[in-house]
């Protein structure tokens, strides 16, 4: 079956390449590169800017939980959740908090800038059903906001706990007052309104996710991380770069990506959570993957 699927993928890619030569239209490929223009920049919080990105025509459809991979002019690649209206096919909205080099570059992009993106892709799908408790920490509201809007539209039983460092939090003006609890500073008892038979969707910093996972150990918990989970119960192994002949020792408490970055600081990566694929080399995702044996081999490096 695996061989069949690989052959089918090769056939499909070849078929799509031949279509333009035959005068045929190529169907939408959500993961193919798109070149979009920064049409509008809006400051939605003191350290958060929202961008509207538009193309030359209708954009690929997306659902709550989807994100874009931005290929920035500097060569950096970063992921940002789509936080606009899925029904708006004329443009995408993302919102970015300034926290590092990539986000600072996004903040400084002037209107009119054309930028390459990949997506939309969904690693945090929302299955509409109630009752639902949403928990958002800071900029994590970007992934949660479209889910909230979909729940409002569909008449679901839902609540949102929105936690931030200060009251100036992004998109408060787009949230209804009657089902949203806004908290500032450190917050406990995030799951007070969680229904025992309901679902919880959470996006925020690691401390928030750890607290929610500890207090709501259920298959109905869905979450998205800002940063990679720590390496737990890891064991050392060797990372072999087959093309260059280099072998690197990877300690038990580090990832292959961490060690590879020491040697090659320009190696591309983005989310470090295992789902984006930016750092994939020869089918191996060096941000999180560990070998079953003593050696992980990257054929293309």
Residue pairs with C-beta under 8 A, 6 or more apart in sequence:
16 26
16 27
16 29
19 25
19 26
20 26
28 60
30 60
30 62
30 119
30 120
30 121
31 118
31 119
31 121
32 118
33 71
33 116
33 117
33 118
34 55
34 59
34 60
34 116
34 117
34 118
34 119
35 55
35 114
35 115
35 116
35 117
36 53
36 54
36 55
36 59
36 92
36 114
36 115
36 116
36 117
37 53
37 54
37 55
37 112
37 113
37 114
37 115
38 51
38 52
38 53
38 109
38 110
38 111
38 112
38 113
38 114
38 115
39 52
39 53
39 54
39 91
39 111
40 51
40 52
40 111
41 49
41 50
41 51
41 109
41 110
41 111
42 49
42 50
42 51
42 52
43 49
43 50
44 50
44 95
44 170
44 171
45 97
45 168
45 169
45 170
46 168
47 97
47 98
48 95
48 96
48 97
48 98
48 139
48 170
49 95
49 96
49 98
49 106
49 107
50 83
50 93
50 94
50 95
50 96
50 170
51 93
51 94
51 95
51 96
51 106
51 109
52 84
52 91
52 92
52 93
53 68
53 91
53 92
53 93
53 94
53 115
53 117
54 90
54 91
54 92
58 89
58 90
59 89
59 90
59 91
59 92
60 119
60 120
61 86
61 89
61 120
62 82
62 86
62 92
62 119
62 120
62 122
63 86
63 122
63 125
63 126
63 146
64 86
64 125
64 126
64 143
64 146
64 147
64 149
64 150
65 81
65 122
65 123
65 124
65 125
65 126
65 143
65 146
65 147
65 224
66 81
66 82
66 119
66 120
66 121
66 122
67 79
67 80
67 81
67 82
67 119
67 120
67 121
67 122
67 123
67 124
67 143
67 276
68 79
68 80
68 82
68 92
68 94
68 117
68 118
68 119
68 120
68 121
69 77
69 78
69 79
69 117
69 118
69 119
69 121
69 270
69 276
69 278
70 77
70 78
70 79
70 80
70 94
70 106
70 115
70 116
70 117
71 77
71 115
71 116
71 117
71 118
72 78
72 102
72 105
72 106
72 115
73 105
73 113
73 115
74 101
74 105
75 266
75 268
76 101
76 102
76 105
77 102
77 268
77 269
77 270
77 278
78 102
78 103
78 106
78 270
79 270
79 271
79 276
79 278
80 94
80 95
80 96
80 106
80 142
81 94
81 95
81 124
81 142
81 143
81 203
81 224
82 92
82 93
82 94
82 120
82 142
82 146
83 93
83 94
83 95
83 141
83 142
83 143
83 145
83 146
83 171
84 91
84 92
84 93
84 146
85 93
85 146
85 149
86 146
86 150
92 120
94 142
95 139
95 142
95 170
95 171
96 103
96 106
96 107
96 139
97 103
97 138
97 139
98 104
98 107
109 115
121 276
123 224
123 273
123 275
123 276
124 143
124 201
124 203
124 222
124 223
124 224
125 222
126 146
126 147
126 150
126 201
126 222
127 199
128 150
128 151
128 154
128 156
129 156
129 199
130 151
130 156
130 157
130 158
130 198
131 156
131 157
131 158
131 159
131 195
131 197
131 198
131 199
132 147
132 151
132 156
132 157
132 158
132 159
132 198
132 199
132 200
132 201
133 158
133 159
133 160
133 161
133 191
133 193
133 194
133 195
133 198
133 199
133 200
133 201
134 144
134 147
134 148
134 158
134 159
134 160
134 161
134 200
134 201
134 202
135 144
135 160
135 161
135 163
135 190
135 191
135 200
135 201
135 202
135 203
135 204
135 208
135 212
136 143
136 144
136 145
136 160
136 161
136 162
136 163
136 202
136 203
136 204
137 163
137 164
137 203
137 204
137 205
137 208
138 163
138 164
138 165
138 169
138 204
138 205
139 170
139 226
140 202
140 203
140 204
140 205
140 208
140 224
140 226
141 162
141 169
141 170
141 171
141 203
142 170
142 171
142 203
143 203
143 224
144 160
144 201
144 203
145 171
145 174
145 175
147 201
148 158
148 160
148 175
149 174
151 158
152 158
152 176
157 195
157 198
158 179
159 179
159 180
159 181
159 193
160 175
160 179
160 180
160 181
161 181
161 183
161 187
161 190
161 193
162 169
162 172
162 175
162 180
162 181
162 182
162 183
163 182
163 183
163 184
163 187
163 190
163 204
163 208
164 182
164 183
164 184
165 184
165 185
166 184
167 182
167 184
169 182
172 182
181 193
188 211
190 208
190 211
190 212
190 215
191 200
191 212
191 215
191 216
194 200
194 216
198 220
199 220
199 221
199 222
200 212
200 216
200 218
200 220
200 221
200 222
201 222
201 223
202 208
202 209
202 212
202 221
202 222
202 223
202 224
203 223
203 224
203 226
204 226
205 226
205 227
206 225
206 226
206 227
206 229
209 223
209 225
212 221
212 223
213 221
213 223
224 273
225 271
225 273
227 272
227 273
228 255
228 271
228 272
228 273
228 274
228 287
228 288
229 273
231 252
231 253
231 254
231 255
234 252
234 253
234 254
234 290
235 252
235 290
236 249
236 250
236 251
236 252
237 250
237 290
237 291
237 293
237 294
237 295
237 296
238 247
238 248
238 249
238 250
238 294
238 295
238 296
239 247
239 248
239 249
239 250
239 256
239 259
239 260
239 286
239 295
239 296
239 298
240 246
240 247
240 248
240 295
240 296
240 297
240 298
241 247
241 248
241 298
241 301
242 297
242 298
242 299
242 300
242 301
243 299
243 300
243 301
244 301
246 263
248 259
248 260
248 263
249 259
250 256
250 259
250 296
251 259
255 272
255 286
255 287
255 288
255 290
256 286
256 287
256 289
256 290
256 296
257 267
257 269
257 272
257 279
257 286
257 287
260 267
260 286
260 301
261 267
261 269
264 301
267 279
267 286
268 278
268 279
269 278
269 279
269 286
269 287
270 276
270 278
270 279
271 278
271 287
272 279
272 287
272 288
273 287
273 288
274 285
274 287
274 288
274 289
277 285
279 285
279 286
279 287
280 286
281 298
281 299
281 300
281 301
282 298
282 299
282 300
284 296
284 298
286 296
286 298
289 296
290 296
